[in-house]
């Protein structure tokens, strides 16, 4: 396990692939934890990682169909992709909840 507040973690950050796998394991273990889901989304900023995240979330939603936060995270990701927003947050009117 990696402690984010440790000095080693600050001076020697994890490679992006290991960071993504760490948060995938965290979300798989605790699917209702929206903080882990947000960290995973932030770790998957590239297009290739975004595709992996979609596959991972689809699988996680099938394994935990009653987990509302996980489903909301998946919907949030899809809306961001459809509206041209970033994974970490939507841009434009959709980010403010406006419809016009």
Secondary structure, 3 states (H helix, E strand, C coil): CCCCCCHHHHHCCCCHHHHHHHHHHHHHHCCCCHHHHHHHHHHCCCHHHHHHHHHHHHHHHHHCCCCHHHHHHHHHHHHHHHCCCCCCCCCCHHHHCCCC
